Amino acid sequence: MERGMNERIRQLRKQSLTVDPAISIERAVLVTEAYEKYAGTVEIPILRALTFKHILENKTLCINEGELIVGEKGEGPQSAPTFPELCCHTLADFEVMHQREKISFKVSAEAKQIQEDKIIPYWQKRSLRETILRHMTPEWKACYESGIFTEFMEQRSPGHTVADGKMYQKGFLDFKQEIQQAIDTLDLLEDEQAYEKKTQLEAMKICCDAIITFGERYAAYAREMAAREADPKRQAELLGIAANCDVVPAHKPKTFAQAIQMYWFVHIGVTTELNNWDAFSPGRLDQHLYPFYQKDLAEGTLTEEQAKELLECLWVKFNNQPAPPKVGITLKESGTYTDFANLNTGGVKSDGSDGVNDVSYLILDVMDEMKLLQPSSNVQISRKTPHQFIKRASEISRRGWGQPAFYNTDAIIQELLRAGKDIADAREGGASGCVETGAFGKEAYILTGYFNLPKILEITLNNGYDKVSGKQLGLTTGYATDYQSYQELFAAFEKQVNHFIDIKIKGNHIIEKIYASQMPCPFLSITVSDCIKKGMDYNAGGARYNTSYIQGVGIGTLTDCLAAIKYNVFEHKKFTLQELMQALEANFVGYEQIRHLVQNKTPKYGNDDDFADAIMLAAFNTFYDAVNGRKNRKGGSYRIDMLPTTCHVYFGSVTGATPNGRLAWKPLSEGISPEQGSDRQGPTAVIKSAAKMDHLRTGGTLLNQKFNPSVVAGNDGLENMVSLVRTYFNMDGHHIQFNVIDRKTLLAAQERPEEYKGLIVRVAGYSDLFHNLSKELQDEIIERTEQSFC
């Protein structure tokens, strides 16, 4: 097969990379029109369905020059719609988006005028953001504003939904028939929820009609373009697009191209209905597409090169969609254009056999050639995965742009089984967003916000008082100097963790109820088992499984802080807690000896040191016990995962100097990675420390490793990389990913960004352009330890 992008893909990729992200006001106008017409006259699920229908019947269509897969969320590539029913941006917000140096969005004068004249007057007091903040308690608001935790639904809707195979087996006419059968079997006499179920199901039917109309509009538009096209080759392509849109999404796909187009129509539908956090993802795309690939190859209607070209067109479509614009704390916790559509490749089939196939390798080739930030691509590695596959994935990873990430299929299955999933559902599941585990197509697994673990310790040392905000946020468990033993201090820390988790979950319960009653998503509900069967919306518990997550941040920093106190104060008495608190207050100025001791003469997590690692495990268990198993308001329960996105930078900015020698306002450790620079015994020591955490009790953990390119060069370097992944996964590690880049290059890119515009690095659960990162985040990546196998 010919390697390398063809001219079509080069041009589409160039367009995707060179167009400046811009705000599209069109969706906001259409939503407002629909609410003005229907609000108060129909039930809310019907209102949401009619709004969805109005958008898809009237939004601008776009077929970019040369593309083979069609559909954009806005009017064109890098066009970002707004969602005023969730978050009504002020004119000041628009100005900040337009002017800010990082993650900016161009805002036209026309868009500002429409926002001022039409959108703000209607939505300013009606948006869910206003409703949520109005219902939160003063203690919740104080914790949120002080950086104890964040709230995902403050500007975006519940998401983290991943497709399974049903859309390749049914068209939306089939779904509509299934919905009607559910309506026909409702027991209006005995079922007291029958009216509500019927309303939800009728809303889903309207959404089926809406997405079918959307496909019909694209079919007609492609034919109109073909009639005007002078180039016979492009004319034939446009007619081919029209023919595909005649089939999908109304009917199930018959060909490889139609299967990809079907997914993309559903993706656009889900992410147009609401700006779900994170973006809808295709799940096990290699396994879903493989039957179409086999059939088309056998019939001679598709070549391997054509299949690769269609996949590359899909990659461009993903990259054309920047994450919906964010402001304030929500931007700080996820400061990126990436919308976290995460594509799983490999793993196992539902019967437990190896899931790697020819499309899996094709996807690796596409990933390697395209080098795009989106989709965020990963490989699932099981004990049955062929060595050739993991070696090829590692070969791509060592090129130094952060993809693919590596996930442990066997661990994922165990995590899902522990959470009560059926074995087939567990095997068909995987990771989405950054690292989060779920049963694809069957689970609503909602991330509710990040939790600042080191700041809880800071507050514990100050009798529940937060010196940064100047507020009494925590319990009065005592000052640092009151604790007579490490055990007393840790017991107080546990009480504070539970106190703040209580506050967080109380707020979550209210937010869940608000979304269930005021912001159903009937189109998304069609695609998720068992919403139709239950007659219940995705946001109200309609999915087969309903899980809520709280993400712990800074476990490496927290561990080293507790180790510094236990080792130096209580065991070796090198200084007192009073002296340590004075050093923290002074940001270690004048206390350089104490800082030297805690930084260089104290056991640290990430070095296979049992003293430090035991503390890590105790801290992990405290967080786990505070969260895991609590009931949410959708018939499911709470779990934890350990990841930061960019929140470790934000949380560091609201956390003073810490006992491990970290200076005030500096980033915390990210994921379950060690504190920057503290892992000094090599990568095998890191994975041994990390593996002492019980990953199987979580819904995902994130481990970053950084190598100088010379370390993984040649076949020996590549095999060492493969062996590291295999070894970690044999110890039940959940995930690992790599930055393969030297410090010198990063420093040069920071100093001369214009010369390194294409430099991509792995941040947390995603890759990003280095020049798009804040200075603080750039510094944090630079300070990560460069590991060596020597």
C-alpha positions in Angstrom: 0.0 0.0 0.0 1.2 3.5 -0.8 2.3 5.3 2.3 1.9 9.0 3.0 -1.0 11.4 2.7 -2.3 12.0 -0.8 -3.0 15.6 -2.1 -6.6 15.5 -1.0 -5.7 14.7 2.6 -2.8 17.2 2.6 -5.1 20.0 1.7 -7.9 19.0 4.1 -5.3 18.7 6.9 -3.8 22.1 6.0 -7.2 23.7 6.1 -8.0 22.1 9.5 -4.7 23.4 11.0 -4.6 26.9 9.5 -8.1 28.2 10.1 -8.4 30.2 13.3 -11.0 28.9 15.7 -14.0 31.2 15.7 -17.4 31.5 17.5 -20.4 30.5 15.5 -23.6 32.3 16.7 -25.9 30.3 14.4 -26.8 27.6 16.8 -27.5 30.1 19.6 -29.9 31.9 17.3 -31.7 28.7 16.3 -32.0 27.5 19.9 -33.5 30.9 20.9 -36.0 30.8 18.0 -37.1 27.3 19.1 -37.5 28.3 22.7 -39.4 31.4 21.8 -41.8 29.4 19.8 -42.2 26.3 21.9 -41.2 27.0 25.6 -44.2 26.7 27.9 -46.4 25.0 25.3 -44.9 21.5 25.3 -43.2 19.3 27.9 -39.5 19.9 28.3 -38.3 16.7 26.6 -40.5 17.6 23.6 -39.1 21.1 23.7 -35.6 19.8 23.6 -36.4 17.5 20.7 -38.1 20.3 18.7 -35.1 22.5 19.4 -32.8 19.8 18.0 -35.1 19.4 15.0 -35.1 23.1 14.4 -31.3 23.3 14.4 -30.8 20.4 12.0 -33.5 21.6 9.6 -32.0 25.1 9.4 -28.2 25.0 10.2 -25.8 25.9 7.4 -24.5 22.8 5.5 -20.8 22.5 4.7 -19.0 20.3 2.2 -15.4 21.3 2.2 -13.3 21.1 -1.0 -12.3 17.5 -1.7 -13.7 15.9 1.4 -15.5 12.6 1.4 -17.1 12.6 4.8 -19.4 15.5 5.5 -20.8 17.5 8.4 -19.6 20.3 10.7 -20.9 21.6 14.0 -20.6 25.1 12.8 -20.6 26.7 9.4 -17.1 25.3 8.6 -13.9 24.0 10.1 -12.9 25.4 13.5 -16.3 27.0 13.9 -17.5 26.6 17.5 -21.2 26.9 18.3 -22.3 28.3 21.7 -24.9 26.7 24.0 -26.7 29.6 25.7 -29.3 27.3 27.3 -26.3 26.0 29.4 -24.0 29.0 29.6 -25.0 32.4 28.3 -21.8 34.3 27.6 -21.5 38.0 28.4 -20.1 40.4 25.9 -17.1 40.6 28.2 -16.7 36.8 27.9 -16.7 37.2 24.1 -14.1 40.0 24.3 -11.9 37.8 26.5 -12.2 34.8 24.1 -11.3 37.1 21.2 -8.3 38.8 22.8 -6.7 36.1 25.0 -3.3 34.8 23.9 -4.1 31.1 24.5 -7.2 29.1 23.4 -8.7 32.1 21.8 -11.8 32.3 19.5 -12.4 35.0 17.0 -15.7 36.7 17.6 -17.1 38.8 14.7 -18.8 42.1 15.3 -22.0 40.6 13.9 -21.8 37.8 16.5 -21.3 40.3 19.3 -24.3 42.3 18.1 -26.6 39.3 17.9 -25.4 38.1 21.3 -26.3 41.6 22.8 -29.6 42.0 21.0 -31.1 38.5 20.9 -29.2 35.9 23.0 -28.4 37.7 26.3 -31.9 39.3 26.7 -33.5 35.8 26.5 -31.0 33.6 28.2 -29.2 35.7 30.8 -31.5 34.5 33.7 -32.6 31.3 32.1 -29.4 29.4 31.5 -28.6 26.3 33.5 -25.4 27.9 34.7 -27.4 30.6 36.4 -29.8 27.9 37.7 -27.0 25.8 39.1 -25.2 28.6 40.8 -28.5 29.9 42.3 -29.1 26.5 43.9 -25.6 25.9 45.4 -25.1 26.5 49.1 -22.7 29.3 50.3 -20.2 26.6 51.5 -20.3 24.9 48.1 -19.6 28.3 46.4 -16.8 29.1 48.8 -15.1 25.7 48.2 -15.6 26.1 44.4 -14.2 29.6 44.3 -11.2 28.6 46.5 -10.1 25.7 44.4 -11.1 22.8 46.6 -13.0 21.3 43.7 -14.3 22.1 40.3 -17.6 21.5 38.6 -17.8 20.1 35.1 -21.5 20.9 34.6 -21.0 24.6 35.3 -20.6 25.4 31.6 -21.1 22.0 29.9 -23.5 19.2 30.0 -23.0 15.6 31.2 -21.1 13.6 28.7 -18.3 11.0 28.4 -20.5 8.8 26.2 -19.0 6.4 23.8 -20.7 4.6 20.9 -21.0 0.9 20.6 -22.0 -1.1 17.5 -25.7 -0.5 17.4 -25.6 2.4 14.9 -23.9 0.1 12.3 -26.7 -2.5 12.7 -29.7 -0.2 12.7 -30.7 3.0 10.9 -32.8 5.7 12.6 -35.9 4.4 10.9 -35.2 1.2 12.8 -34.7 3.1 16.0 -37.9 5.0 15.4 -39.8 1.7 15.0 -38.2 0.4 18.2 -39.3 3.6 20.0 -42.9 3.3 18.7 -43.0 -0.3 19.9 -41.9 0.9 23.3 -44.7 3.5 23.3 -47.3 0.9 22.2 -46.4 -1.4 25.1 -46.7 1.2 27.8 -49.1 0.3 30.6 -51.2 3.4 30.9 -53.4 1.8 33.5 -50.9 0.4 36.0 -47.6 2.2 35.3 -47.6 5.5 37.2 -44.6 6.7 35.1 -46.3 5.9 31.8 -47.0 9.5 30.9 -43.4 10.6 31.5 -42.1 7.6 29.6 -44.4 8.4 26.6 -43.2 12.0 26.6 -39.5 10.9 26.6 -40.1 8.4 23.8 -42.1 10.8 21.7 -39.1 13.2 22.0 -36.8 10.5 20.8 -39.0 9.9 17.8 -38.8 13.6 16.9 -35.0 13.4 17.1 -35.0 10.3 14.8 -36.9 12.4 12.2 -34.5 15.3 12.7 -31.3 13.3 12.0 -32.9 11.7 9.0 -33.8 15.1 7.6 -30.2 16.2 8.3 -28.9 13.4 6.1 -31.5 14.1 3.4 -30.4 17.8 3.4 -26.8 16.7 2.8 -27.8 14.3 0.0 -29.6 17.1 -1.8 -26.8 19.6 -1.1 -24.2 17.2 -2.5 -26.3 16.8 -5.7 -26.6 20.5 -6.0 -22.9 20.9 -5.8 -22.3 18.0 -8.3 -24.6 19.8 -10.8 -22.4 22.9 -10.6 -19.0 20.9 -10.6 -16.9 21.1 -13.8 -14.4 18.4 -12.7 -15.9 15.0 -13.6 -13.9 13.3 -10.8 -15.1 15.6 -8.1 -18.6 15.5 -9.5 -18.6 11.7 -9.2 -17.3 12.0 -5.6 -20.2 14.4 -4.7 -22.7 12.1 -6.2 -21.1 9.3 -4.1 -21.5 11.4 -1.0 -25.2 12.0 -1.9 -25.7 8.3 -2.4 -24.2 7.6 1.0 -26.4 10.2 2.6 -29.4 8.6 0.9 -28.7 5.5 3.0 -27.4 6.9 6.3 -28.5 7.9 8.8 -32.1 6.7 7.9 -30.9 3.2 7.2 -28.1 1.0 8.5 -24.8 1.4 6.6 -23.9 -1.1 3.9 -20.4 0.0 3.0 -17.2 1.1 4.8 -17.7 4.7 3.7 -21.4 4.7 4.8 -20.4 3.3 8.2 -17.9 6.1 8.7 -20.5 8.7 7.5 -23.1 7.1 9.9 -20.8 7.6 12.9 -20.0 11.1 11.9 -23.7 12.1 11.5 -24.4 10.7 15.0 -21.3 12.5 16.4 -22.5 15.8 15.0 -26.0 15.2 16.3 -24.9 14.4 19.8 -22.5 17.3 20.0 -25.0 19.7 18.5 -27.8 18.7 20.9 -25.6 19.6 23.9 -21.9 20.4 24.4 -21.4 17.2 26.4 -18.2 16.9 28.4 -16.3 15.2 26.9 -17.1 14.8 23.2 -19.0 11.8 21.9 -16.4 9.1 21.0 -16.5 6.2 18.4 -15.4 3.5 20.8 -14.0 0.4 19.2 -13.9 1.8 15.7 -11.6 -0.9 14.3 -13.9 -3.6 15.4 -17.0 -1.8 14.2 -15.6 -1.1 10.8 -13.9 -4.4 10.2 -16.9 -6.3 8.8 -17.6 -3.5 6.3 -13.9 -3.4 5.4 -13.8 -7.2 4.8 -16.9 -7.1 2.7 -15.9 -4.2 0.5 -12.4 -5.6 -0.1 -13.9 -9.0 -1.1 -16.4 -7.4 -3.5 -13.7 -5.2 -5.1 -15.5 -2.0 -4.2 -12.7 -0.8 -1.8 -8.9 -0.9 -1.7 -6.7 -0.6 1.4 -5.5 2.8 0.2 -9.1 4.0 -0.2 -10.0 2.8 3.2 -7.1 4.7 4.7 -8.1 7.8 2.8 -11.6 7.6 4.2 -10.2 7.2 7.7 -8.0 10.2 7.2 -11.0 12.2 6.1 -12.6 11.3 9.4 -9.5 12.3 11.3 -9.8 15.8 9.7 -13.4 16.0 10.7 -12.5 15.4 14.4 -9.8 18.0 14.3 -12.2 20.5 12.7 -14.2 20.6 15.9 -12.6 22.7 18.7 -13.9 22.2 22.2 -16.8 24.5 23.0 -15.5 27.8 24.4 -14.9 28.0 28.1 -14.3 30.8 30.5 -13.2 31.2 34.1 -12.4 28.2 36.3 -13.8 25.8 33.6 -11.1 27.1 31.2 -8.4 26.7 33.8 -9.3 23.1 34.5 -9.3 22.2 30.8 -7.3 24.8 28.9 -7.3 23.3 25.4 -9.1 23.2 22.1 -9.1 19.4 22.3 -12.5 18.0 23.0 -11.3 14.5 24.1 -13.0 12.4 21.5 -10.9 9.2 22.3 -10.6 6.4 19.9 -9.9 2.9 21.2 -7.9 0.4 19.0 -7.1 -3.2 19.8 -8.2 -4.9 23.0 -10.5 -7.9 22.9 -13.8 -8.9 21.4 -16.9 -9.6 23.3 -16.0 -13.3 23.5 -12.6 -12.5 25.0 -10.5 -13.3 22.0 -7.9 -10.9 20.6 -9.6 -7.8 19.0 -6.7 -6.6 16.8 -7.5 -6.8 13.1 -6.4 -5.3 9.8 -8.3 -2.0 10.5 -6.4 -1.8 13.8 -3.1 -1.5 11.9 -4.7 0.8 9.3 -5.7 3.1 12.1 -2.2 3.1 13.5 -0.9 4.1 10.0 -3.5 6.9 9.8 -2.6 8.1 13.3 1.1 8.1 12.4 0.6 10.0 9.1 -1.9 12.6 10.3 -0.3 13.7 13.6 -3.4 15.6 14.6 -4.5 16.5 18.1 -7.9 15.1 17.5 -9.1 12.4 17.7 -7.1 11.5 20.8 -6.0 8.0 19.9 -5.2 5.1 22.2 -4.4 1.4 21.9 -5.8 -1.2 24.2 -3.2 -3.8 25.1 -4.3 -7.2 26.5 -2.2 -10.3 27.3 -3.5 -11.6 23.9 -2.4 -8.6 21.9 0.2 -9.5 19.3 3.8 -8.3 19.9 3.7 -6.7 16.4 0.8 -4.5 17.3 2.2 -3.1 20.5 5.6 -2.6 18.9 4.1 -0.7 16.0 2.1 1.5 18.5 5.3 2.1 20.5 7.2 3.0 17.3 4.6 5.8 16.7 4.7 6.9 20.3 8.5 7.3 20.3 8.2 9.8 17.4 7.5 12.3 20.2 4.0 13.8 19.6 2.2 12.0 22.5 0.0 9.5 20.7 -1.0 6.8 21.1 -1.6 6.4 24.8 -1.5 2.8 26.1 -4.4 1.2 28.1 -4.5 -2.1 29.9 -7.5 -4.0 28.5 -7.3 -6.7 31.2 -7.4 -4.0 33.9 -10.2 -2.2 32.3 -12.3 -5.4 32.2 -11.6 -6.0 35.9 -12.5 -2.4 36.8 -15.8 -2.7 35.0 -16.6 -6.1 36.4 -15.9 -4.8 39.9 -18.4 -2.0 39.2 -21.1 -4.5 38.3 -20.9 -4.7 34.6 -21.8 -7.7 32.5 -18.7 -9.5 31.2 -19.6 -8.9 27.5 -20.3 -5.2 28.3 -17.0 -5.0 30.1 -15.0 -6.5 27.2 -16.7 -4.1 24.7 -15.9 -1.2 26.9 -12.7 0.8 27.3 -11.4 4.3 28.0 -12.6 7.7 26.9 -11.9 11.3 27.6 -8.4 11.1 29.3 -8.4 7.7 30.9 -11.9 7.1 32.2 -13.4 3.6 32.0 -16.9 2.8 30.8 -19.2 0.3 29.1 -19.4 1.7 25.6 -22.9 2.5 24.4 -24.5 1.3 27.6 -23.2 3.6 30.3 -23.5 7.3 31.4 -20.3 7.8 33.3 -20.2 11.4 34.2 -17.1 13.3 35.5 -18.4 15.8 38.0 -15.2 17.7 38.9 -11.6 17.6 40.1 -10.7 17.4 43.8 -7.6 19.2 45.1 -6.0 16.7 47.5 -2.9 18.7 48.5 -5.0 21.7 49.4 -7.0 19.6 51.8 -3.7 18.9 53.6 -2.9 22.6 53.6 -6.3 23.3 55.2 -5.8 20.5 57.7 -2.5 22.1 58.9 -4.4 25.3 59.5 -7.4 24.1 61.5 -9.7 24.1 58.5 -8.8 27.7 57.5 -7.8 28.5 53.9 -5.2 31.3 54.0 -5.5 31.9 50.3 -9.2 32.8 50.3 -9.2 34.0 53.9 -12.1 31.7 54.7 -12.9 29.0 57.2 -13.7 26.2 54.7 -13.0 23.1 56.7 -13.6 21.5 60.0 -11.8 22.8 63.1 -9.6 19.7 63.6 -6.6 21.6 65.0 -3.5 23.5 64.0 -0.4 21.8 62.8 1.3 22.3 66.2 -1.6 20.6 68.0 -0.9 17.2 66.5 1.2 15.0 68.7 1.7 12.2 66.2 1.5 11.5 62.5 -1.5 9.3 63.1 -3.4 12.3 64.7 -2.5 14.5 61.7 -3.6 11.9 59.2 -6.9 11.2 61.0 -7.6 14.9 60.8 -6.8 14.9 57.1 -9.3 12.0 56.6 -12.0 14.0 58.4 -11.4 17.0 56.1 -11.4 14.9 52.9 -14.8 13.5 53.9 -16.1 16.9 54.9 -15.3 18.4 51.5 -16.5 15.3 49.5 -19.8 15.7 51.4 -20.1 19.3 50.2 -19.2 18.3 46.6 -21.7 15.4 46.4 -24.5 17.5 47.9 -24.0 19.9 45.1 -23.8 17.1 42.6 -27.2 15.7 43.7 -28.8 19.1 42.9 -27.1 19.4 39.6 -28.1 15.9 38.5 -31.8 16.7 39.3 -31.6 20.0 37.4 -30.2 18.3 34.3 -32.7 15.4 34.6 -35.7 17.8 34.7 -34.6 20.8 32.7 -32.1 19.5 30.1 -32.9 16.1 28.7 -31.0 14.9 25.7 -33.4 12.7 23.7 -31.1 12.3 20.7 -28.2 11.0 22.7 -30.6 8.8 24.6 -31.5 6.9 21.4 -27.9 5.7 21.0 -27.5 4.5 24.6 -28.9 1.2 25.9 -31.5 1.0 27.7 -33.0 4.5 27.4 -35.6 3.4 24.9 -36.4 0.2 26.9 -36.9 2.3 30.1 -38.5 5.2 28.5 -36.0 7.4 30.4 -33.6 10.1 29.4 -29.8 9.6 29.5 -29.6 12.5 32.0 -32.2 11.0 34.2 -30.7 7.5 34.6 -31.9 5.9 31.4 -28.6 4.2 30.6 -28.0 0.6 31.6 -25.3 1.8 33.9 -25.1 5.2 35.6 -21.8 6.2 37.2 -20.6 9.5 38.7 -16.9 10.2 39.0 -14.8 12.6 41.1 -11.2 13.0 40.0 -8.4 13.1 42.5 -5.5 15.5 41.6 -2.1 15.8 43.1 -1.5 12.3 44.8 2.2 12.6 44.1 2.5 16.0 45.7 0.3 14.9 48.6 2.3 11.8 49.3 5.6 13.6 49.3 4.1 16.2 51.7 2.9 13.6 54.2 6.2 11.7 53.8 8.2 14.9 54.6 6.1 15.4 57.8 6.2 11.8 59.0 9.9 11.2 58.2 11.4 14.5 59.4 9.1 15.7 62.1 7.8 12.6 63.9 10.4 9.9 63.1 13.8 11.7 62.8 12.9 15.0 64.5 15.0 17.1 62.1 12.6 20.0 62.6 9.3 20.7 64.3 5.9 21.3 62.8 6.1 24.8 64.0 9.4 25.4 62.1 7.9 23.7 59.0 4.8 26.0 59.1 7.1 29.0 59.4 9.0 27.8 56.4 5.7 27.4 54.4 4.6 30.8 55.4 7.9 32.3 54.1 7.7 30.2 50.9 11.0 28.7 52.2 12.9 32.0 52.0 15.3 31.8 55.0 14.5 28.1 55.5 16.6 26.7 52.7 17.9 23.9 55.0 14.4 22.6 55.6 13.7 22.8 51.9 16.9 20.9 51.2 15.9 18.2 53.7 12.4 17.6 52.3 13.5 17.8 48.7 16.6 15.7 48.8 16.8 13.8 52.1 13.3 12.4 52.3 11.7 9.3 50.8 9.6 10.2 47.8 6.9 8.5 45.8 8.0 7.2 42.4 11.2 5.5 43.5 9.9 2.1 44.7 10.4 3.3 48.2 8.1 1.4 50.6 8.0 4.2 53.1 6.7 6.8 50.7 4.6 4.3 48.7 2.8 3.1 51.8 1.8 6.7 52.5 0.6 7.1 48.9 -1.6 4.0 49.3 -3.0 5.3 52.6 -3.8 8.7 51.0 -5.4 6.9 48.0 -7.5 4.7 50.2 -8.7 7.8 52.1 -9.9 9.4 48.9 -11.4 6.1 47.6 -13.3 5.4 50.9 -14.7 9.0 50.9 -16.2 8.6 47.5 -16.6 5.1 46.3 -20.1 3.5 46.5 -22.0 6.6 47.4 -25.3 6.7 45.6 -26.0 9.3 42.9 -29.5 10.4 41.9 -29.7 8.3 38.7 -29.7 4.8 40.2 -25.9 4.4 40.1 -23.0 5.2 42.4 -19.8 7.2 42.7 -16.3 6.0 41.8 -13.0 7.8 41.6 -10.4 8.3 39.0 -7.0 10.0 39.1 -6.4 12.5 36.3 -5.9 16.3 36.0 -6.3 17.6 32.4 -4.8 21.1 33.1 -6.3 21.3 36.6 -3.0 20.5 38.4 -1.8 23.9 37.2 -5.0 25.7 38.4 -5.0 23.8 41.7 -1.3 24.7 42.2 -2.1 28.4 41.6 -4.5 28.4 44.6 -2.3 26.3 46.9 0.6 27.8 48.9 4.0 26.3 49.6 3.8 22.7 50.6 5.8 20.5 53.0 7.6 18.6 50.2 9.5 21.8 49.2 7.1 22.8 46.4 7.0 26.6 46.2 3.7 28.5 46.5 1.4 28.7 43.4 3.5 26.1 41.4 1.7 23.2 39.7 0.8 20.1 41.6 1.8 16.6 40.3 -0.3 15.4 37.5 -2.3 12.2 37.4 -0.6 9.5 39.5 2.8 10.6 38.2 5.4 11.5 40.8 6.1 15.1 41.7 8.1 16.7 38.9 11.8 15.8 39.4 11.3 13.6 42.4 11.4 10.3 40.6 15.2 9.6 40.5 15.5 5.8 40.2 14.4 5.3 36.6 11.1 4.3 34.9 11.0 0.8 36.4 10.9 2.3 39.9 8.2 4.6 38.8 5.9 1.8 37.6 6.6 -0.3 40.7 5.5 2.6 42.9 2.5 3.4 40.8 1.4 -0.3 40.7 1.1 -0.3 44.5 -2.0 1.7 44.0 -5.0 -0.6 43.4 -5.9 0.6 39.9 -8.7 -2.0 39.6 -10.7 -0.2 42.3 -10.7 3.0 40.2 -12.3 4.1 36.9 -9.0 5.1 35.5 -5.5 6.4 36.4 -3.1 8.5 34.4 0.7 7.9 34.3 3.0 10.1 32.3 6.6 9.2 31.5 9.2 11.3 29.7 12.2 10.1 27.7 15.0 11.6 25.8 14.7 10.4 22.2 18.1 8.7 22.4 16.8 6.4 25.2 14.2 4.8 23.0 16.2 4.9 19.8 16.9 1.8 17.7 15.4 -1.7 18.1 16.7 -2.1 21.7 15.1 1.2 22.7 11.9 0.2 21.1 11.8 -3.2 22.8 12.6 -1.6 26.2 9.6 0.7 25.7 7.4 -2.3 24.8 8.7 -4.2 27.8 8.0 -1.3 30.2 4.3 -1.2 29.0 3.9 -4.9 29.3 5.5 -5.1 32.7 3.4 -2.3 34.1 0.2 -3.8 32.7 1.2 -7.2 34.2 1.1 -5.4 37.6 -2.4 -4.2 36.8 -1.4 -0.6 35.9 -4.3 1.1 34.0 -2.6 3.5 31.6 0.8 4.9 30.6 1.8 7.4 28.0 5.0 9.0 26.9 6.6 12.3 26.0 9.7 11.5 23.9 11.5 14.8 23.7 14.5 16.4 25.2 14.6 19.4 27.6 16.7 21.5 25.3 14.1 21.3 22.5 11.3 22.3 25.0 13.3 25.3 26.3 14.0 26.4 22.7 10.3 26.1 21.8 9.4 28.2 24.9 11.9 30.9 23.9 11.2 30.9 20.2 7.6 29.6 19.7 7.5 30.9 16.1 10.1 28.3 15.1 8.3 25.4 16.8 4.7 25.9 15.8 4.2 22.3 15.0 5.7 20.9 18.2 3.2 18.6 20.0 3.6 17.3 23.5 1.6 15.0 25.8 0.0 17.1 28.6 -2.2 14.8 30.6 -4.8 12.5 28.9 -4.3 14.4 25.7 -1.7 15.9 23.4 -1.5 19.6 22.5 0.6 22.1 20.6 3.3 23.3 23.0 2.8 26.9 22.0 -0.9 26.7 23.0 0.0 25.9 26.6 0.3 28.4 29.3 3.8 29.3 30.6 3.1 27.5 33.8 2.1 24.3 32.0 5.1 24.5 29.7 7.3 24.8 32.7 5.7 21.9 34.4 6.3 19.7 31.3 9.9 20.9 31.1 10.4 20.0 34.8 9.2 16.4 34.4 12.0 13.9 34.9 13.7 12.6 31.7 13.9 8.9 32.3 16.6 6.4 31.2 16.7 2.6 31.2 20.4 2.7 32.2 
